Each structure stands twice: as structure tokens, then as C-alpha cells.
Amino acid sequence: MNTLSDSLVLALQMITRFDSELLAIVGLSLKVSLSACAVGAVLGLVLGAWLAVARFPGHGGLVWLLNTLLALPSVVVGLLVYLMLSRSGPLGSWGLLFTPTAMIIAQTILVVPLIAALSRRLVMDALAEGGDQLAALGAGPLLRALLMLAHQRLGVLTVMLTAFGRAVAEVGAVMIVGGNILGNTRVMTTAIALETSKGDLPLALALGAVLLGVVGVVNGVIALVQRGSRLPVEAL
């Protein structure tokens, strides 16, 4: 108990005095996850909007594949990206393995199916309510879907916050492709795993507290956004 209490006190001190190592790890975590979500937004939102309105042979199979990828293990993504970026892989000459860019690629692959699946459902629900009006104005299927995404701004924000929460709490893929290198690719989740195995509980607890705080803030914002989306227009 004394060890635990001492570790908690030291962890609190690291947070309150803005320990440089702690800030560097947290900063890299946010940078990698925000970058992955930005790239994933471009790909996922367009893919989700297109799948919401497209009709072609094999459409159901593609939607099934997208939903299946929601449960894609992060370590599998890490392994695939590692094989692509390793020296013997097709992209090995780029020298991206064990860099933050490799971590961004891995997290992007993880969040794209999530963003696409949620945005597809968002567009389908929105089109069911107001799609006929846009069709009467001459808007094509994809244009209607994209306009609905622009109209459902709060819903899109919720999708992006959900994707960010998924990315920032991920550990398996970034551990494999990043290598957990101090000062270069060490993020909160991989640092927690390493410091715990080393017995450095104060740093692990401090990082865990910050990570929980980030996830808590994201979930709080999602709740506020969802609450705001249910309010009448006059109340906003």
C-alpha cells in the first residue's frame, strides 16, 4: 500500500509540475492521433457518404466488409503496416518504419472504417428525412450525401470525437510500427506498458491519469454535442 500511495503522490507531482518527459509523450500522442483522424476524416466521410447512396452489385458485401473491419484487431493492422514499411516490404525504401508517420498510417487504417460506418448511418438517416427535397432541386446522389454531412455538423463532430478516442487509446499497432522509441515514437499507451513492465509506476500512473482525462474530456464533449443536437433550434 505504501508503494502504491507513494507512486500516486509522485504521479500527481509529475502532472502538477508539468514534467518535461510527460509533456513530450502526451504531445506526441495528441499529434499522432489528431493527424490520423484528420486523414481518416477525408477518407472515411467520403467513403461513408458514397456507400449511403451508391447501389451496385456487391454493395451489400462491401458494407459487410466495412462493418467487419470495425472489429479489426490493432495488432493485425500493426503487423500489416510493419510488413509494408519494413526493408523487405514494398514501401521499405521510404524509411518510414519506427517513425511517427508509420504510427499515423496505422491509426488512420484503424479509424477509417469507424468513421465510414458511422457517417454512412448518419447520411442514411438524414436522407430519409430531407433527401427528397434535395433530389427535387436536381442534386445527384453523392452531392446529396455530402450536403447532408455538411448539414449534420454536430453528428459529424460526434463521429470524429469517437474516432479520436479510438485512436488515442490504441496501443498494439503503434507499438509494432513505432517501436516505442524514447523521444521519437513513445506515446502514452506504449509508455504506460513499458514503464509498468520496468516498475516505474509514478510515470505510468501519471500517463494513465492524463490518458483517462483525455478520454473523459472526449466523452464529455460527445455527450454535450448529442444533448445539443436534441434541443430545438430556438434553444440553441
C-alpha positions as CSV (number, residue, x, y, z in Angstrom):
1,M,0.0,0.0,0.0
2,N,2.9,2.4,0.8
3,T,4.4,1.7,-2.6
4,L,1.1,2.5,-4.3
5,S,0.4,5.6,-2.3
6,D,4.0,6.9,-2.9
7,S,3.6,6.2,-6.6
8,L,0.3,8.1,-6.7
9,V,1.9,11.1,-4.9
10,L,4.8,11.1,-7.3
11,A,2.5,10.8,-10.3
12,L,0.5,13.8,-9.1
13,Q,3.7,15.8,-8.7
14,M,4.8,15.0,-12.2
15,I,1.4,16.2,-13.6
16,T,1.3,19.4,-11.5
17,R,4.9,20.4,-12.3
18,F,4.4,19.7,-16.0
19,D,7.2,17.1,-16.2
20,S,9.1,17.5,-19.5
21,E,9.1,13.8,-20.3
22,L,5.4,13.5,-19.5
23,L,4.6,16.5,-21.7
24,A,6.7,15.2,-24.6
25,I,4.9,11.9,-24.6
26,V,1.4,13.4,-24.3
27,G,2.2,15.9,-27.0
28,L,3.3,13.2,-29.4
29,S,0.2,11.1,-28.6
30,L,-2.1,14.0,-29.4
31,K,-0.2,14.9,-32.6
32,V,-0.3,11.3,-33.9
33,S,-3.9,10.7,-33.1
34,L,-5.1,14.1,-34.4
35,S,-3.2,13.7,-37.6
36,A,-4.6,10.2,-38.1
37,C,-8.2,11.5,-37.5
38,A,-7.7,14.3,-40.0
39,V,-6.6,11.9,-42.7
40,G,-9.2,9.4,-41.7
41,A,-11.9,12.1,-41.9
42,V,-11.1,12.9,-45.5
43,L,-11.3,9.2,-46.5
44,G,-13.9,7.9,-44.1
45,L,-16.5,10.7,-44.5
46,V,-16.4,10.5,-48.3
47,L,-16.5,6.7,-48.3
48,G,-19.4,6.6,-45.8
49,A,-21.4,9.2,-47.8
50,W,-20.8,7.2,-51.0
51,L,-21.8,3.9,-49.5
52,A,-25.0,5.5,-48.2
53,V,-26.3,6.4,-51.7
54,A,-24.4,4.0,-54.0
55,R,-26.2,1.0,-55.5
56,F,-24.2,-1.6,-57.4
57,P,-23.6,-5.4,-57.4
58,G,-21.6,-6.3,-54.3
59,H,-22.7,-3.2,-52.4
60,G,-24.0,-5.4,-49.5
61,G,-20.7,-7.3,-49.4
62,L,-18.7,-4.0,-49.2
63,V,-20.9,-2.8,-46.4
64,W,-20.4,-6.1,-44.6
65,L,-16.7,-5.8,-45.0
66,L,-16.7,-2.3,-43.7
67,N,-18.7,-3.4,-40.6
68,T,-16.3,-6.3,-40.1
69,L,-13.3,-4.0,-40.2
70,L,-14.7,-2.2,-37.1
71,A,-13.5,-5.2,-35.1
72,L,-10.2,-5.4,-36.8
73,P,-7.5,-6.1,-34.1
74,S,-5.0,-3.3,-33.8
75,V,-2.1,-5.7,-33.7
76,V,-3.1,-7.1,-37.1
77,V,-3.1,-3.6,-38.5
78,G,0.3,-3.0,-37.0
79,L,1.6,-6.3,-38.5
80,L,0.4,-5.4,-42.0
81,V,1.8,-1.9,-41.8
82,Y,5.1,-3.3,-40.5
83,L,5.3,-5.7,-43.4
84,M,4.6,-2.9,-45.9
85,L,7.2,-0.5,-44.4
86,S,9.9,-2.9,-43.5
87,R,13.1,-3.0,-45.6
88,S,11.9,-6.1,-47.5
89,G,8.4,-4.6,-47.9
90,P,7.1,-2.7,-51.0
91,L,7.4,0.6,-49.2
92,G,10.6,-0.1,-47.3
93,S,12.6,2.4,-49.4
94,W,10.6,5.2,-47.9
95,G,12.2,4.7,-44.5
96,L,9.0,5.3,-42.5
97,L,9.2,2.3,-40.1
98,F,9.7,3.3,-36.5
99,T,8.7,6.9,-37.2
100,P,5.6,8.9,-36.1
101,T,4.4,8.8,-39.8
102,A,4.2,5.0,-39.6
103,M,2.1,5.4,-36.4
104,I,-0.2,7.8,-38.2
105,I,-0.7,5.4,-41.0
106,A,-1.6,2.6,-38.7
107,Q,-4.0,4.7,-36.7
108,T,-5.6,6.0,-39.9
109,I,-6.3,2.5,-41.1
110,L,-8.0,1.8,-37.7
111,V,-10.2,4.9,-37.7
112,V,-11.3,5.0,-41.4
113,P,-13.8,2.0,-41.1
114,L,-15.2,3.6,-37.9
115,I,-15.7,7.0,-39.5
116,A,-17.1,5.5,-42.7
117,A,-19.6,3.2,-40.9
118,L,-20.9,5.9,-38.6
119,S,-21.0,8.6,-41.3
120,R,-22.9,6.2,-43.6
121,R,-25.6,5.6,-41.0
122,L,-25.7,9.4,-40.3
123,V,-26.2,10.2,-44.0
124,M,-28.8,7.4,-44.4
125,D,-30.9,8.8,-41.5
126,A,-30.6,12.4,-42.8
127,L,-31.6,11.4,-46.3
128,A,-34.6,9.6,-45.0
129,E,-35.8,12.9,-43.6
130,G,-34.8,15.5,-46.2
131,G,-33.3,13.8,-49.2
132,D,-36.4,14.2,-51.4
133,Q,-36.1,18.0,-51.3
134,L,-32.5,17.9,-52.5
135,A,-33.4,15.4,-55.2
136,A,-36.2,17.7,-56.4
137,L,-33.6,20.5,-56.7
138,G,-31.6,18.4,-59.0
139,A,-28.8,17.3,-56.7
140,G,-27.2,14.0,-57.5
141,P,-26.9,11.1,-55.0
142,L,-23.3,11.8,-53.9
143,L,-23.9,15.5,-53.8
144,R,-27.0,15.0,-51.6
145,A,-25.0,12.8,-49.3
146,L,-22.2,15.3,-48.9
147,L,-24.7,18.1,-48.3
148,M,-26.3,16.1,-45.6
149,L,-22.9,15.6,-44.0
150,A,-22.4,19.4,-44.0
151,H,-25.9,19.9,-42.6
152,Q,-25.3,17.3,-39.8
153,R,-22.3,19.1,-38.4
154,L,-22.9,18.0,-34.8
155,G,-23.3,14.4,-35.9
156,V,-20.0,14.6,-37.8
157,L,-18.3,16.1,-34.8
158,T,-19.5,13.2,-32.7
159,V,-18.1,10.8,-35.3
160,M,-14.8,12.5,-35.2
161,L,-14.6,12.6,-31.5
162,T,-15.4,8.9,-31.3
163,A,-12.6,8.2,-33.8
164,F,-10.1,10.3,-31.8
165,G,-11.0,8.4,-28.7
166,R,-10.3,5.1,-30.5
167,A,-7.0,6.4,-31.9
168,V,-5.5,7.9,-28.8
169,A,-6.2,4.8,-26.6
170,E,-4.7,2.4,-29.2
171,V,-1.6,0.5,-28.2
172,G,-0.9,-2.6,-30.3
173,A,-0.4,-1.1,-33.8
174,V,1.7,1.9,-32.7
175,M,3.9,-0.4,-30.5
176,I,4.7,-2.5,-33.6
177,V,5.3,0.1,-36.2
178,G,6.6,2.8,-33.8
179,G,9.0,0.7,-31.8
180,N,8.3,2.8,-28.6
181,I,11.5,4.8,-29.0
182,L,12.0,7.5,-26.3
183,G,11.8,11.0,-27.7
184,N,10.7,9.8,-31.1
185,T,7.7,7.3,-31.1
186,R,6.8,6.8,-27.5
187,V,3.2,7.7,-26.9
188,M,1.0,7.4,-23.8
189,T,-0.3,3.9,-24.3
190,T,3.1,2.4,-25.2
191,A,4.9,4.3,-22.4
192,I,2.4,3.0,-19.9
193,A,3.0,-0.6,-21.0
194,L,6.8,-0.1,-20.9
195,E,7.0,1.8,-17.6
196,T,4.8,-0.7,-15.9
197,S,7.0,-3.6,-17.0
198,K,10.0,-1.6,-15.7
199,G,8.4,-0.9,-12.4
200,D,8.3,2.8,-12.9
201,L,4.8,3.2,-11.5
202,P,4.8,7.0,-11.0
203,L,5.3,7.8,-14.7
204,A,2.9,5.0,-15.7
205,L,0.2,6.3,-13.3
206,A,0.7,9.9,-14.4
207,L,0.4,8.9,-18.1
208,G,-2.6,6.8,-17.2
209,A,-4.3,9.7,-15.4
210,V,-3.7,12.0,-18.4
211,L,-5.0,9.4,-20.8
212,L,-8.1,8.9,-18.8
213,G,-8.5,12.6,-18.6
214,V,-8.3,13.0,-22.4
215,V,-10.7,10.2,-23.0
216,G,-13.0,11.6,-20.3
217,V,-13.0,15.0,-22.0
218,V,-13.8,13.5,-25.4
219,N,-16.7,11.5,-23.9
220,G,-17.9,14.6,-22.2
221,V,-17.9,16.7,-25.4
222,I,-19.7,13.9,-27.2
223,A,-22.4,13.9,-24.5
224,L,-22.8,17.7,-24.8
225,V,-22.9,17.5,-28.6
226,Q,-25.6,14.8,-28.5
227,R,-27.5,16.8,-26.0
228,G,-27.3,19.9,-28.1
229,S,-28.4,18.1,-31.2
230,R,-31.6,17.1,-29.4
231,L,-32.5,20.6,-28.4
232,P,-35.0,22.6,-30.5
233,V,-33.4,25.1,-32.9
234,E,-34.8,28.0,-30.8
235,A,-32.9,26.8,-27.8
236,L,-29.5,26.7,-29.5
